[in-house]
């Protein structure tokens, strides 16, 4: 058959369909179904095993009579790759009255698929139907033939997959059920029910977990509690501590789709109610060998699925449940989920952290800090504001100045700016701690964010052609970062060239007498020259141990009435290097380092230490002591009474852990 003959055949077929009354849109949708194949890496097969008979023989098959609900499955892998697939949740009418069965389709659409009849696909709300969708119950796959039609569910909150879509809620008290599995060949998870419950809910043993992470990051706005205890029948254990163990006849070799649907059916069989009556969210912990990736979840859905031990890692838990509540991946400079300033980037193979929240774009989307978020439009006028970290949101007084998120509008992309304070609930942020970070995000629906900048003091990020091609650029400028303030803060200014930042040197006054403050009137940018300022010559480097709050220290001037030169206490960041500097005269000094528990800085609970440098020479150091250690250096023979100069404290520096990408 020649190319010309093939083209003629297609034209003839199209004409015949139009004569028969089939619309051009329907023809286009039919072709869309075929062209969409191959848009994802595994064509919708999350376990990577391929195969299956796609409903064309073997096993029991059933034709659907009701629309199924499209569900976007976000799949994460251990090799830094990710993937997606559009699955479909069957109406209970087509599943013997049971809810929650999610099938794979033999077609796949783009993640941002859009059709005329239903608009942009929205996971949990867009429906799919043809008069010829056949489900093979033995492998959980469906063959879709005919012309698909698309619709949308109204928004509701019953979550039962019947007549309403799930109403997403990112505030309130939610429940979680975590499921262990004993497979038909005896394969089971490598952790007990008690260990799983502790890793998800804490139970007073695991300090950082799904429940504590969302509770503290949201300042109590969103909490995840344990599913109510229930007595099961048959082969399932009872639900206790938010955990249940189900025994299945299916084996890991049958793959994750068969296993997850078997779990859903078993739960309803054993407890007599559907998943929505058991818990708001269900975490399925599959036995080893079932899932090729590390985890996946359904966007705007109720189910998340994990490869064995990944069910116990808090970053994976918060990541996958994040997909359930509508959060997309956090990228960096276009690299998929590489933004490590918060969750929704990489996940980590650790059951203790990293302790961190979400990036600026996610914080704005979640709406937990609406009383401390500001939207600006640089096209109108320049705006300066103070930013505080998520960790300080709860402690900041209501009248204190400071926003958690700054949203910059007026461009093709929205920009989200925040102060990535490395402390408290965000003390484990893996990158760009105590810097001002900038992310972009498109639209208000399900959309990935992209980190584009991390700025220190005097850092500037430029947005070219702001508001349209040929327009002057806009700038995000960091004017100040003060980690010693209460709460610590960063001051930023957002402006567009020509709308004016500073007008004179007086506009740039930083209240530090020794600096030279200069305004570039053309750009509106202030610069600060600290060359005339005296340089500290006394430094204390403190590396905290596992219990930083126990450590305190002070340095006094023995020749000046034991007056305080500098000191430190109240540390909260574990295994973190703090550097404090001061300008000290020629004199004699005494350092006192104390540990409240009496076990020093090393080596039973961490590898902490301290080092003091004076005029470039190490004058004191140590680590292994009990309650108190002192050191004295210098002489009063050349003592000079100093002018008071405040101590200067650098940002804490924590070696970044090696991420285990998901």
C-alpha positions in Angstrom: 0.0 0.0 0.0 1.5 3.3 -1.1 1.5 6.5 1.0 -0.9 8.1 -1.5 -3.3 5.1 -1.2 -3.1 5.3 2.6 -3.9 9.0 2.6 -6.8 8.4 0.2 -8.2 5.7 2.4 -8.1 8.0 5.5 -9.9 10.8 3.6 -12.5 8.4 2.3 -13.1 7.0 5.8 -13.4 10.5 7.3 -15.9 11.5 4.6 -18.0 8.3 5.3 -18.1 9.0 9.0 -19.2 12.6 8.5 -22.0 11.3 6.1 -23.1 8.9 8.9 -23.4 11.8 11.3 -20.2 11.3 13.3 -18.9 14.7 14.2 -15.4 15.9 13.4 -14.8 16.3 17.2 -15.7 12.6 17.8 -13.3 11.6 15.0 -10.6 13.7 16.6 -11.3 12.2 20.0 -11.0 8.7 18.5 -7.6 9.6 17.0 -6.6 11.3 20.2 -7.0 8.1 22.0 -4.6 6.4 19.6 -2.1 9.2 19.4 -1.9 9.6 23.2 -0.4 6.1 23.6 3.2 6.3 24.7 3.0 9.7 26.4 4.3 8.1 29.6 7.3 5.9 30.2 5.5 2.8 31.1 2.2 3.3 29.2 0.3 3.1 32.5 1.9 0.0 33.9 3.1 1.1 37.3 4.8 -2.2 38.2 7.0 -2.2 35.0 6.2 -5.8 34.3 4.3 -5.1 31.0 2.3 -8.0 29.6 -1.2 -8.8 30.6 -3.8 -9.7 28.1 -5.5 -6.3 28.1 -8.8 -7.9 28.5 -8.5 -9.9 25.3 -8.8 -13.3 26.8 -8.2 -15.1 30.0 -9.7 -14.1 33.4 -13.1 -12.7 33.9 -14.0 -9.7 31.8 -16.8 -7.2 32.2 -18.0 -4.3 30.1 -18.6 -1.0 32.0 -22.1 0.5 32.0 -21.2 3.7 33.8 -18.6 6.4 33.3 -15.3 5.9 35.2 -13.4 8.7 36.8 -10.0 9.5 35.5 -7.3 9.5 38.1 -3.8 10.9 37.5 -1.2 8.5 39.0 2.2 10.1 39.8 4.9 7.5 39.9 8.3 8.0 41.6 11.4 6.0 41.0 14.7 5.5 42.8 16.8 6.6 39.8 15.6 10.2 39.9 13.0 9.5 37.2 9.3 10.0 37.5 6.3 9.0 35.4 2.6 9.3 35.2 -0.5 7.5 33.9 -4.2 8.2 33.7 -6.1 5.4 35.4 -9.8 5.2 35.9 -11.9 4.5 39.1 -14.9 2.3 38.4 -18.4 3.2 39.5 -19.6 0.9 42.2 -22.5 -0.1 40.0 -19.9 -1.8 37.7 -18.1 -3.4 40.6 -20.8 -5.4 42.5 -21.5 -2.4 44.7 -17.9 -2.1 45.9 -16.1 1.2 45.7 -12.5 2.1 45.1 -11.4 -0.2 42.3 -9.0 1.7 40.0 -8.1 0.1 36.7 -5.4 0.7 34.1 -6.3 1.9 30.6 -4.8 0.6 27.4 -4.5 4.3 26.3 -2.8 7.2 28.0 -3.3 10.9 27.7 -1.0 13.8 28.2 -0.7 15.0 31.8 -2.3 18.3 30.7 -4.8 16.7 28.2 -7.6 19.0 27.2 -10.8 18.2 25.3 -13.6 20.5 24.1 -16.4 18.7 26.0 -14.8 18.7 29.4 -11.9 21.2 29.3 -8.6 20.4 30.9 -8.4 17.0 32.5 -8.7 17.1 36.3 -7.9 14.1 38.3 -10.9 12.9 40.3 -13.4 15.0 38.4 -13.1 14.2 34.7 -15.0 11.2 33.6 -14.5 8.8 30.6 -17.1 6.6 28.9 -17.6 4.7 25.7 -20.1 1.9 25.0 -17.1 -0.5 24.8 -14.8 -0.4 27.8 -14.0 -4.0 28.8 -12.2 -4.6 32.1 -10.2 -7.8 32.7 -10.6 -8.5 36.4 -7.6 -10.8 36.5 -5.0 -8.1 35.7 -6.9 -4.8 36.4 -6.6 -3.5 32.9 -9.2 -2.2 30.6 -9.5 -2.1 26.8 -11.1 1.1 25.5 -12.7 1.0 22.1 -15.1 3.3 20.3 -15.4 7.1 20.6 -14.7 8.2 24.1 -16.9 10.9 25.7 -15.8 13.0 28.5 -17.7 14.7 31.3 -17.1 16.3 34.7 -18.4 15.5 38.2 -19.8 18.1 40.5 -17.7 18.8 43.5 -18.7 16.9 46.6 -17.2 15.4 49.7 -18.4 11.8 49.8 -15.3 10.4 48.1 -17.1 7.2 47.2 -16.5 7.2 43.5 -20.2 7.3 42.8 -21.9 10.5 41.7 -19.6 13.3 43.1 -15.9 14.2 42.8 -13.9 14.5 46.0 -13.9 17.9 47.5 -10.2 18.6 48.3 -9.6 19.9 51.8 -6.2 21.1 53.0 -7.5 22.0 56.4 -9.2 20.1 59.1 -8.8 16.8 60.9 -8.3 13.8 58.5 -7.8 10.1 59.1 -5.3 7.7 57.6 -5.3 3.9 57.4 -2.0 2.2 56.8 -2.2 -1.3 55.4 0.4 -4.2 55.7 0.1 -7.1 53.4 0.7 -10.9 53.7 0.7 -12.1 50.1 -0.4 -15.5 48.8 3.2 -16.8 48.6 3.9 -15.7 52.2 5.8 -12.6 51.2 5.2 -9.8 53.7 6.4 -6.4 54.8 9.7 -6.0 56.7 8.1 -4.1 59.6 5.5 -4.9 62.2 2.1 -3.2 62.7 3.5 -1.4 65.7 6.5 -0.1 63.8 4.3 1.0 60.9 1.9 2.9 63.3 4.9 4.6 64.9 6.4 5.7 61.6 3.1 7.2 60.4 1.7 8.7 63.6 4.6 8.9 66.0 3.0 7.3 69.1 5.6 9.2 71.2 8.6 7.3 69.7 9.2 8.6 66.2 9.6 12.4 66.4 9.1 13.2 62.7 6.4 11.4 60.7 3.4 12.0 58.4 1.2 13.2 61.3 3.7 15.5 63.0 5.0 16.9 59.7 1.6 18.1 58.4 0.5 19.2 61.9 3.5 21.5 62.6 4.0 22.7 59.0 0.4 23.8 58.8 0.4 25.2 62.4 -2.4 22.8 63.2 -4.5 23.7 60.2 -4.3 20.1 58.7 -3.9 17.1 60.9 -3.8 13.3 60.1 -5.0 11.0 62.8 -5.5 7.3 63.1 -8.4 5.4 61.4 -10.9 4.3 64.1 -10.3 0.9 65.6 -12.5 -1.8 64.0 -12.8 -5.5 64.5 -12.4 -7.4 61.3 -13.6 -10.7 60.1 -12.0 -13.5 58.1 -8.3 -13.2 57.3 -7.7 -9.6 58.1 -6.5 -8.4 61.5 -8.5 -5.7 63.3 -7.7 -2.1 62.7 -5.7 -0.8 65.7 -3.4 2.2 66.0 -4.4 3.3 62.5 -2.9 0.1 61.0 -4.3 -3.2 59.6 -2.8 -6.3 58.1 -4.6 -8.0 55.2 -4.0 -11.5 54.0 -4.4 -12.0 50.2 -4.2 -14.9 47.8 -2.5 -12.6 45.2 1.3 -12.6 44.9 3.9 -9.9 44.2 4.5 -11.4 40.7 1.0 -10.3 39.7 2.0 -6.6 40.1 0.8 -3.6 42.0 -2.4 -3.0 40.2 -3.8 -6.5 41.0 -2.5 -6.1 44.6 -4.0 -2.7 45.3 -7.4 -3.7 44.0 -7.3 -6.9 46.0 -6.5 -4.8 49.1 -9.4 -2.5 48.4 -11.8 -5.4 48.0 -10.5 -7.3 51.1 -11.0 -4.2 53.3 -14.6 -3.8 52.2 -15.2 -7.5 52.6 -13.7 -7.8 56.0 -15.1 -4.6 57.6 -18.4 -4.3 55.6 -17.9 -0.7 54.5 -16.0 1.0 51.7 -12.6 2.8 52.0 -14.3 6.2 52.6 -15.9 4.9 55.8 -12.7 3.4 57.0 -10.5 6.5 56.6 -10.0 9.6 54.4 -6.7 8.3 53.1 -5.4 4.7 52.7 -1.7 4.0 52.5 -1.0 0.6 50.9 2.4 -0.9 51.9 3.1 -3.5 49.3 5.4 -6.5 50.0 9.0 -6.6 48.5 9.0 -7.4 44.8 5.6 -6.0 43.9 6.4 -2.4 42.8 9.3 -1.4 40.6 9.2 2.3 41.7 9.3 3.4 45.3 5.8 4.9 45.5 2.9 6.5 43.7 -0.3 8.3 44.6 -3.5 9.4 42.8 -3.9 13.1 42.5 -7.0 14.4 44.3 -7.5 10.8 45.4 -7.6 8.7 48.5 -5.0 6.0 47.7 -1.2 6.0 48.0 1.0 3.0 47.3 4.5 2.2 48.5 7.2 -0.3 47.9 7.6 -2.0 51.3 9.9 0.2 53.6 9.2 3.4 51.7 5.9 3.3 53.6 7.8 4.2 56.8 9.9 7.1 55.5 8.3 10.5 56.4 9.5 12.3 53.2 7.8 9.7 51.1 4.6 9.7 53.2 4.3 13.5 53.0 5.2 13.5 49.3 2.5 10.9 48.3 -0.2 12.2 50.6 0.8 15.6 49.1 -0.3 14.3 45.7 -3.6 13.1 47.3 -4.4 16.7 48.5 -3.5 18.2 45.1 0.2 19.0 45.2 2.4 18.5 42.1 6.2 18.0 42.0 8.7 20.6 43.0 11.2 21.0 40.2 14.4 23.1 40.0 15.6 24.7 36.8 13.5 22.3 34.8 14.8 19.1 36.6 11.9 17.1 37.8 11.3 17.2 41.6 14.9 18.5 42.2 13.9 21.3 44.5 15.2 20.1 47.9 14.1 23.2 49.9 11.0 21.2 50.9 8.7 18.2 50.4 7.4 17.3 46.9 11.0 17.3 45.7 13.2 14.2 46.2 12.1 11.7 48.9 14.8 10.2 51.2 15.4 6.7 52.5 15.4 7.8 56.2 12.8 7.3 58.9 14.0 10.4 60.8 13.8 13.2 58.2 14.7 15.4 56.6 12.7 17.7 58.9 11.2 20.3 56.5 8.0 21.7 55.1 7.1 22.9 51.6 8.4 25.5 49.2 6.9 29.0 48.6 4.6 28.0 45.7 3.2 25.1 47.7 2.8 27.2 50.8 0.7 29.7 48.8 -1.4 27.0 47.2 -2.1 25.3 50.5 -3.4 28.5 52.0 -2.2 27.8 55.6 -0.6 31.3 56.0 -3.3 33.5 54.3 -2.9 36.1 57.1 0.8 36.4 56.2 1.0 36.3 52.4 1.2 39.3 50.1 0.5 39.7 46.4 2.4 42.5 44.5 2.3 43.8 41.0 5.6 45.4 40.0 4.0 47.0 36.9 2.1 49.3 39.3 4.7 50.3 41.9 7.7 48.9 43.8 7.0 47.0 47.0 9.3 46.3 50.0 8.3 43.7 52.6 9.7 41.6 55.4 9.7 37.8 55.1 9.8 35.3 58.0 10.2 31.6 57.8 7.5 28.9 58.2 9.2 27.8 61.4 8.5 31.2 63.0 4.9 31.6 61.7 3.3 30.4 64.9 5.6 32.3 67.3 5.4 35.6 65.5 3.2 38.1 67.3 0.0 39.1 65.5 1.2 42.6 65.2 4.8 41.7 64.0 5.8 42.6 60.5 6.5 39.7 58.3 5.0 37.6 55.5 5.6 33.9 54.9 4.9 34.1 51.1 5.2 37.0 48.6 3.4 36.4 45.2 4.6 38.4 42.2 1.9 38.8 39.5 1.7 40.5 36.2 3.9 38.1 34.1 3.2 34.9 32.1 4.3 33.0 35.2 3.6 33.8 38.8 6.6 34.0 41.1 6.6 33.0 44.8 9.2 34.4 47.2 9.9 33.3 50.7 12.6 33.1 53.4 13.8 29.5 53.7 14.6 29.8 57.4 16.5 26.7 58.6 15.1 26.2 62.0 12.5 24.3 63.9 10.1 22.3 61.7 12.2 23.4 58.7 15.6 22.7 60.3 16.3 19.9 57.9 15.8 21.8 54.6 18.4 20.1 52.4 19.4 23.2 50.4 19.4 27.0 50.5 18.8 27.3 54.2 18.4 30.9 55.4 18.2 32.2 51.9 15.4 33.9 50.0 14.1 31.4 47.4 12.0 32.0 44.4 9.7 29.5 42.6 7.4 29.8 39.6 4.0 28.1 39.1 1.4 28.4 36.3 -2.2 28.8 37.1 -4.3 27.8 40.1 -4.9 24.1 39.5 -2.6 21.1 39.6 0.7 22.4 38.4 4.4 21.7 39.1 6.5 24.4 40.7 10.0 25.3 39.5 12.7 26.8 41.7 14.6 29.6 39.8 16.6 31.4 42.4 18.2 31.2 45.8 19.4 34.6 47.0 21.6 35.7 49.9 22.1 39.3 51.2 22.2 41.8 48.3 21.2 39.1 45.9 19.1 40.1 42.9 16.9 38.0 40.6 15.9 39.4 37.2 12.7 38.6 35.4 13.2 39.6 31.7 10.5 41.3 29.6 8.3 41.5 32.7 4.6 41.5 31.6 5.3 41.1 27.9 8.0 41.0 25.2 9.9 44.2 25.0 8.9 45.4 28.5 11.7 46.4 31.0 12.8 43.7 33.5 11.5 43.3 37.0 13.8 42.5 39.9 13.5 40.7 43.3 16.2 42.1 45.6 17.3 41.0 49.1 17.9 44.1 51.1 18.6 42.5 54.5 18.9 39.1 56.3 18.9 39.2 60.1 19.2 35.9 61.8 19.7 37.5 65.3 16.3 39.2 65.2 13.2 37.8 66.9 11.9 36.3 64.7 14.7 36.2 62.1 13.8 37.8 58.8 14.7 38.8 55.3 13.8 42.1 53.7 13.1 42.1 50.0 12.0 44.7 47.4 10.2 43.8 44.1 10.2 46.5 41.4 10.3 46.9 37.7 12.9 49.0 36.0 11.5 52.5 35.5 9.0 52.2 38.4 11.9 53.3 40.7 13.4 51.6 43.7 15.6 54.1 45.5 15.7 57.8 44.5 18.7 58.9 46.6 21.4 57.6 48.9 19.2 58.4 51.8 16.7 55.8 50.7 19.4 53.2 51.1 20.3 53.9 54.8 20.9 50.6 56.5 21.4 52.1 60.0 25.0 50.9 60.1 27.2 54.0 60.5 30.4 52.5 59.0 28.9 51.4 55.7 28.8 53.5 52.5 25.2 53.4 51.2 24.8 54.2 47.5 21.7 54.4 45.3 21.9 53.7 41.6 19.0 55.9 40.5 18.9 54.3 37.0 18.1 50.8 38.4 16.7 51.8 41.8 19.2 49.4 43.4 21.0 50.1 46.7 24.6 48.9 47.2 26.4 48.7 50.5 30.2 49.0 51.0 31.4 47.7 54.3 35.1 48.2 53.7 35.4 51.0 56.3 33.9 48.7 58.9 36.2 47.1 61.5 36.8 43.3 61.0 36.1 40.8 63.8 39.2 39.2 65.2 37.7 36.8 67.7 35.6 33.8 66.5 33.8 31.0 68.2 32.9 28.0 66.0 30.4 25.6 67.7 29.3 22.3 66.1 26.3 21.2 68.0 25.6 17.5 69.0 22.3 15.6 69.0 21.0 17.7 71.9 21.9 21.3 71.0 19.6 22.9 73.6 21.9 21.6 76.4 24.9 23.6 75.2 25.8 27.2 76.2 29.0 29.2 76.3 30.4 32.6 77.1 33.6 34.6 76.6 34.5 37.3 79.1 37.2 40.0 79.3 39.2 39.3 82.5 40.8 42.7 82.3 37.6 44.6 82.1 35.7 43.4 85.1 34.8 40.0 83.4 32.5 41.9 81.0 30.8 39.8 78.4 32.4 39.7 75.0 30.0 37.3 73.3 28.0 34.2 74.2 25.6 31.6 72.8 22.7 29.4 74.1 19.3 28.2 73.1 20.4 26.2 70.1 17.8 24.1 68.3 19.6 22.7 65.2 21.3 19.4 65.6 24.8 18.7 64.2 25.0 22.3 62.9 28.0 24.6 62.8 27.4 28.1 64.3 30.1 30.8 63.9 30.0 33.9 66.2 32.5 36.8 65.8 33.4 39.9 67.7 35.9 42.7 67.6 38.1 42.2 70.7 40.9 44.4 72.1 44.3 43.2 73.3 43.4 41.6 76.7 43.0 38.4 78.6 39.9 36.3 78.0 38.2 33.2 79.5 35.9 30.8 77.6 33.4 28.7 79.6 31.5 25.9 77.7 28.7 24.1 79.5 26.5 21.1 78.9 23.3 21.0 81.0 23.1 17.1 80.9 26.8 16.7 81.8 27.9 14.7 78.7 29.8 17.4 76.8 29.6 17.6 73.0 31.1 14.3 72.1 30.9 11.4 71.7 27.9 9.5 73.1 25.2 11.6 71.5 26.8 13.2 68.4 30.2 14.5 67.4 30.0 18.1 68.5 33.0 20.3 69.2 34.2 23.9 69.6 37.1 26.0 68.4 38.1 29.6 69.3 40.4 31.7 67.1 41.9 35.0 68.2 43.9 37.1 65.8 44.0 34.2 63.4 45.4 31.6 65.9 43.5 28.8 67.6 43.5 29.6 71.3 41.0 27.0 72.6 39.2 23.9 71.3 37.5 20.8 72.7 34.7 18.3 72.5 34.8 15.6 75.1 34.1 16.9 78.6 31.4 16.5 81.2 29.5 19.5 82.5 31.9 22.5 82.1 35.1 23.2 80.4 37.1 26.5 80.5 40.1 28.0 78.7 42.0 31.2 79.2 44.4 33.1 76.9 46.0 36.5 76.5 47.4 39.0 79.0 46.3 42.2 80.8 49.7 43.8 80.3 48.6 45.4 77.0 44.9 45.8 77.9 42.9 48.4 76.0 39.4 49.3 77.1 37.2 48.6 74.1 34.4 50.5 72.6 31.2 48.3 72.7 30.8 46.4 69.4 27.9 43.9 68.9 28.8 40.3 68.2 28.2 39.1 64.6 26.7 35.7 64.2 26.8 33.9 60.8 24.1 31.6 59.5 24.3 28.0 60.8 25.9 25.7 58.3 24.8 22.0 58.1 26.4 19.5 55.7 23.7 18.5 53.3 22.8 14.8 53.5 23.2 12.7 50.4 19.7 12.5 49.0 18.1 9.2 48.0 16.1 10.5 45.0 12.7 9.1 44.3 
